[in-house]
Amino acid sequence: MVPDPSQTDDEFKQELFLASVADNDQRKDFTAGERFSIVTRMLDLSVPPGRAAMEMGISRTQYERFEIVAERDWLRRFVLEQCVTHTDAAKLLESCKVGESKNRKIDSLRVKSFKTHFSKWVEDVRRDITREDEELRAIDKKLTDSQKLVKSKLSSVLVRYWCECLKDGSPLNNETPRSFRISFDSEKRIITLPKREFKMDKLSVIDCQSIIRELNKSLDQFLGVLKQRRASEAAEKPLSKNEREAELAAIMAGSLDGFRA
C-alpha cells in the first residue's frame, strides 16, 4: 500500500491499519482480547467509530461498547478474565453518566465507586468459588469450567440493580431488592398499584429505596400524561427536572389547599 501524496503520515497509518483489519477473513471470530487490542489501536489512530465498526465487521453499538471499556484498563482486565461480559461492563459505565441528553458525561466519582465495589465483589466471588470447588472435590465432584467463571455469579438482576444505583448516585450493594411491581403503561394508560401491605419495620433500606425508585419512575411518566391532559396536546419531549418539580409543587399545593378547606 503506497501513501497518497495528499495524505499525512497519520492518515496513512490509519488507512494501513484499517486495511489490515478489513483484509482479515477471520475478523468476525476475533477473541475479546484481540477486539480490545484493535479498538485500542483505533482509538490511538483517532478512527471514527462508524468506520472502525464497519472494518471490524460489527455494529457501531457493539464497537462503542468495546470502546468505552477499552479506555479503562482495570475494567478491560476484568472482562478478559471473564468476571463480567463487555456488554454488562459497558452498561454499568453508561450508568455512571450525569447531565442532560447529549451532554451526558461519565462521572469519575461514580466510576471510582463502581471500581471499588466491583473489585471487592470479584475478590469475594473468587474466594467463594474456590471454597465451593474444594468442598465438591472432597466428595469426588467438581465445578464445571463455566461454573468457575466469576461472571457466572453476576446475574442480570444484580447488573440492573447496580445500574440503577449508579444512575441515582446511590451506594452499591450486593443484595438485590424485591420488585413491588409498581408501574405505569403509557400506551394503555394503565397504572398498576398492587394491593399489598408491608410493615415498614420489616422492610430493609434497600427495599425502601426500591419502592421509591419504582414510584419515581412511574411518576415521571404519569406527570407527562397529566401535562398532555392539561394542555390537550401531546407532550413532545420528556419533562425537564424544573418542569417536573413545578408540576409536583402545584399538585402538592392543591392537595394542601383541599385539606385546609
N, C-alpha and C positions, 0 to 999 in steps of 0.2 A: 504494500500500500504506500503510495507516494503522496506526500503532503501537497495540497493545493497552494499555489503562490499567495492566495488571499487569506489563507489560514494562519492563525497564530500558533505557536508551539503548543499551547494548552489546548486549543481546539483540535489540533491534530492528534494529541494524546487521547483526547476524549473519543474521537471517531475511531481511533485504532482499538481502544478498549471495547467500545460498543460493537465493533465488527467481530472481535474475538468471542464476545458473549453470544451474538446472534448466529455465528457460524457453528456454535457447539450444538450438534444434533441431539445431545442428551440434556439440553438445558432445562427441560421440564422435570428431569429426575435429579436435579441438584439437591444435595443434602442441605439441612438447615444451616450447617456451618459454612458450606460453600455459598449459599444465598447471602448470608450475613457478610461474608468476605467481599462478594460482588457489590452488595449495597453500600458497604463502607467505602469501596473504591469509587462507586458512583457519586457518593457524597463528596469525596475528595476532589473529584473532577467537575463538580457542580453540574451534573447531568440533570435536566428537568425530569421530574417524577414520571410524567406521561411517557416520555421517550425511554426512560430506564425500564419501566414496566413492560413496554412493548418488546424491547430487546431481550428481556428475561423470559418472555412468554407467560406473564402473569398479569392479573388485573391491576389497575392503579391502586385500588383499595388494598390489595394484598401487598403491593410494594410499599405503600405508606405505612402499613403495619410493621413490616420489616425495618423500615427506615427509622421509625420512632423508637424502636427497641435498640437498633444498631448504634444509635447515638449515645447509649448508656452501657458501658462495658459490664457493669455489675449485673444488669438485667439480662443482657445478651448471654452472659455466662450461665445464668440460671436456666435460660431457655435451652442452651446447648447441653446442659446437664440433665435436661428433661424434668425440671422441677415445675415448669409451667409452659404451656403452649405459647407460641409467639402471638397468637390471636388474643388470648386472655391477657398476656403481658401488655399488649397494645391497648386493650380496653381499659385496663387499670391505669395506665399512663394518661389516656384520654380523659379519664375521670378526674385527673388532677388539674384540669384546665379551669381557669377562672376568667371572668369578663363576659362581655356581651357578644353574641353571634360570631361574626368573622374575626373579631378582635380577641377571641379567647386565646389565652396563652397558658402553658403549663406552669403551675406554681411550684417553685423549688422547695418550699417548706412542706407542701403536701407530698411531693416526691420523696423527700427525706423521711417523712413519717412512714410512707409506704415501704421504703427500702429497709428501714429499721425493723418494722413489724414483719415484713415478709422474710427477711434474713433469719430472724428468730424462729419464725414458723417453720422454715425449711430445716433448720437445725433440730427442732423438736420432732418433726416428722421423720427425719432420717434416724434419729435415736429410737423412735417407736418401731420403725420398720426393722431395724437391726434386732431389737428385742423380740419382736414377733417372729422373725425368722429363726432366731436361736431357740425359741420355745417350740417351734414346729420341728426343728431338726432333732430336738430331744426325743421326739416320738416318731422319728423316721419320716418326717414330712418336711416340706419346704415351700416357700413362697415362689410363685411363678415370676418370670422376668418382668412381666408387666406390673405385677403387684409390688415389686421392689422399687418402682419408679415413684418419686415424690409426687409427680403430677397426678398420679392415680388417686391421691388423697385430696386433691383440690377439686371440690365439687363445683358445679355451675352455680349452685345456690350460694356458696361461700364467695365465689368471684363476684356475683351480682351484688351481694351484701357489701363487700369491700368497695365496689364501685360507688354504691350509694353513699357510704361513709366518706369516701374521698371527695365526692361532689359536694357533700354538706360541710366538709371540713371537720367531721366527727372523728373521735378516736376509733381506731381499728380494733376489732375483737374477733376471736375465732369462734365464738358462739353465735350461730345464725339465729335471727329472731323468727318468731312464728309469723305466719301471714294471717291477717284478720279479715282478708277478702273485702276490704272497703274499696269500691271502685265506681267510676262514672263512665258510661258508654256514651260518647258524644254523638255517635251516629244514630243509635237507637234512643238516645236521650233518656237513659235509664240510670238511676242512682241506686247502687246496691249497698245497703247498710245491714249486714247480717244481724238478726235478732239474737244476740248473745250477751251474757253478763259476765264481767270479770271483776274480781275483787282487786282493787289497786294494790293492796298489801301483798298479793300473791304474784303480781307481775314484776318481772325483772326490769332493770333500767333499759336493757336492750329492747324488751317487748314494748315498753312505753315509747321509746324512740320510734319503733316500727309503726305504732298506731299513729303517731304524729306525722310520720313520713307519708303514710298512706292517705291520711286525711288531707295533708298539704298537697299531694299530687292530684287528688280529686278536686280540691278547692280551686287550683289553677284552671282546670277545665271547666268547672261549674261557673266560675266568675266570667269566663269567656262567653258562655251561653247567656248569662244574666245581662251582659253587655249587649249581646245581639238583641235580646228581647226589649231592652230599654231603647235602643236606637232603631229597632225594627229593620235592621240590616245586618248582614254577615260581618263579623269581625275579620278583617283582612290579615291581621297579624296577632301573635300571642301578646298577652298583656305584659307591659314592662313592669319592672319592680315598683315604680312610682304609681302606675295605674292600679296595680294590684292592692297596694297599701291604701290608696284613695278609696277603692271600692269597699274594702274591709272597714275602713273608718266610717264610711257612710252607712253601711249595714249596722255596725255596732251602735252608731249614734241613733239610728232609727229604733233599734231594739231598746235602748235605754229610755228614749222618749216614750215608747209604748209602755214601758214598765212604770215610769213616773206617772203616766196618765192613769 
